[in-house]
Amino acid sequence: MTVPPPAVPRRRSILPDVAVSLTGAVFLLAGVAGALPGPAAAALAVAGGFALACVRLAWLAGAATPTHMPAANGRRARRAALSRRVAAILDSAVLVAGLTVAVLPLSDAAHRLPIALAGLCLTGALHVTALLRLPGRSRLSGPELVRRTVDVLALGVSLVFAGWMLLPGGPVPAVAGVAAAGGAAVLAVLAVAAAAERRRRPGAARCHAGAALTLGGLTLLVVLLAYGAPDRALPLVAAPLVAGALLTAAGARRTSGGERPGLEVAPAAWPRLTAPAGIAALAAGIHLGTAGQFSTGAMALGLTVIPPIMVGELLAAADQRRRVQRLAAREAWLRRRLGPDGRTVDPMPLTRADLIRAMAERSGGALLVVDLHGMGGAVPEGPVLTEAARRLRAGSETHDLVARLGDTEYAVLTDAGPVLAYALGLRLLAALGEPYPRPAGVARLGVSVGLAETSGGDPEDVLRQADLARRRAVQLGRDRVEWYDAYLEEQLVRRLDLERELPGAVARGELDLVYQPVVALADRMPVGTEALLRWRSPALGTVLPAELLPVAADLDLTGEIGRWVLDRACRQAAAWSEGGRELWMAVNVTPRELAAPDFVARTATALAAYDVAPERLVVEVAEPVVGAEPSTVVARLAGLRSIGVRIALDDFRAEHASLAQLRRLPIDLLKVGPHLVGPGGDGQRPLIDVVANLADRLGVELVVEGLESEGQVAGARRAGCRYGQGFALARPATAERVEAWFEEYPSTAR
């Protein structure tokens, strides 16, 4: 059965962005038209956008990591923490920029320029700090660094030229000249970085673009104030500032969602070449239309735009030539390996890197990860693996790509849809599971197949997803095909976390017991308690036995944990005995513990160590365990009874086979669920009456567990059941709370 792909997360609504943008536009127009004072209009125009951006960034900075994330893997947790720190710094940058404009109407004209300069410098420093810490930033290679430098020079010089052309005539204030030149350089760096990262790291690209707009708006504010521009010109800075703040918040949200660096994509050459020339030409045209001529300095500055553009064209041509050569070499490499029928001659021609490149070139299909297991966990022999590789290639379609990922792990990339891809997985499962002839006799392999849809996703992510599905197939017993889905990943990551944290939990003192009282239904007096295991993991929280014990069994930690439980339960029983509470203590025992040859002797040792009477200990064993290995279980239970320990049969199902088996088992207590208390079908008497009658004849006491309502308690009492356990009577609690609960009843021994 095909498992649907994970759901795409909902996009954030754009209504708040539209609302604050429209509101800002209204205040901007009001300020330019003179309906509002310029500084006040500027402050009001940016208020909504900056408030929205600050709230979003503050939420990202304070957002808690999901419970499965810190455990999911260390790298993912560190990336999430780094994203939160970056969001906090960006929040500070946006806040400073907003406050810079907000205080304009509150300050006199003489102090506005220093305030704007301080805001520009501080905002720029915060933005640079945050952008350098964005997750996924990679070191540039030599050619990339040269190309990036040339692009920055071309765009920076064109922006300086445009600023020179557009500044008013006459002397240029020193502050305006420095701010314009410095702003042009910073804008060039940020714009080139945003363009370079727009496909590989879209979130980072938005952060760079947002920083460029924000700093550009503050630079414009400094220039306007330095020239003493009229107040009605000040609201013009609101447009780039609001756009920059919202874009910064959007980019931070994208990176905080776990943005992974994608494959490098060859950057388009035309924007890098035409943007500087277009900016310079447009500025020159505006200047020529207003001033009518160029000064000598302006002409010299305009000529300096040409060399970096020409160098950029040469670099673009060289990049294109190298790409063509690589494609030709790749095509020739494939023609060495393809036979006349279009199939590969070498059964394993592709490496992991080849597979990643091939996945990047495909927009659909599926990836299968195939793992081979020798019998008994042994690594398959070389000739067997060679034959398995041949079968893998033969069982795939002509255009499927087969790669080797490890000694016994392979991958098949297919263009088929989900149904056909699953059919391919079943076909490979059957072919690889056939016997392998060899001189010493036939060999057999276990096969596990994980399947994930590519759907144009990041190749590394798709490969990881298929491998997680493969691990799930191994956990479920091998010789099966499993699809990936998001819930599966959570389960597997959780399982890996448990396997990593559980070893050493006993030594670290992380295990704990809670106790649920068992009461006499006649008078609600406590007669015993059941010890229930809890793992208080600092990394994973409280883990219950249903999740803990299967992992402990796989890691061969059942014996260590069982010994700890028995020791702690006996110690607590002894403590309660000293306080005058002669109650029984029930502990649950797993099949592996019960099968241990020294289990009976170990139990006797624990009882003697704390001077606990054997009859005060009740060993609970689940009925399905008894049915699986009756002879071994009966022998161990008989050994426990021989030393005086009482036995409880848990999870009794009241089926015909169970009732027949009940006569052969050496038990003292029978624990049944509340479902037996209800009325029987077709007007027959409740099953609890049948079980109670049989228990009475066998001399076995009944304990009804799982009682969650007073109606169930009353039904169990009417049926003649002596003991009860459940939330309706008492909830599991720590030893201290159970002792406090005991104080409501006089001391009694049962």
JOGIJO-V715517 format. One record per helix or strand of 2 or more residues. SS is the DSSP state (a for helix, b for strand). FROM is the first residue (numbers start at 1). LEN is the number of residues. If there is no record, write none. Layout:
ss: <SS & SS>
from: <FROM & FROM>
len: <LEN & LEN>
//
This chain:
ss: <a & a & a & a & a & a & a & a & a & a & a & a & a & b & a & a & b & b & a & b & a & b & a & b & b & b & a & a & b & a & a & a & b & a & a & b & a & b & a & a & a & b & a & b & a>
from: <15 & 38 & 69 & 74 & 104 & 109 & 142 & 174 & 202 & 231 & 269 & 296 & 352 & 366 & 375 & 382 & 401 & 409 & 418 & 445 & 459 & 480 & 486 & 511 & 526 & 541 & 545 & 558 & 584 & 591 & 599 & 614 & 617 & 623 & 630 & 646 & 656 & 669 & 674 & 681 & 687 & 701 & 710 & 723 & 735>
len: <18 & 25 & 4 & 29 & 3 & 24 & 25 & 24 & 25 & 26 & 23 & 42 & 9 & 9 & 3 & 14 & 4 & 6 & 15 & 9 & 17 & 4 & 17 & 10 & 12 & 4 & 10 & 21 & 5 & 5 & 11 & 3 & 6 & 6 & 13 & 7 & 7 & 4 & 3 & 3 & 12 & 4 & 9 & 2 & 8>
//
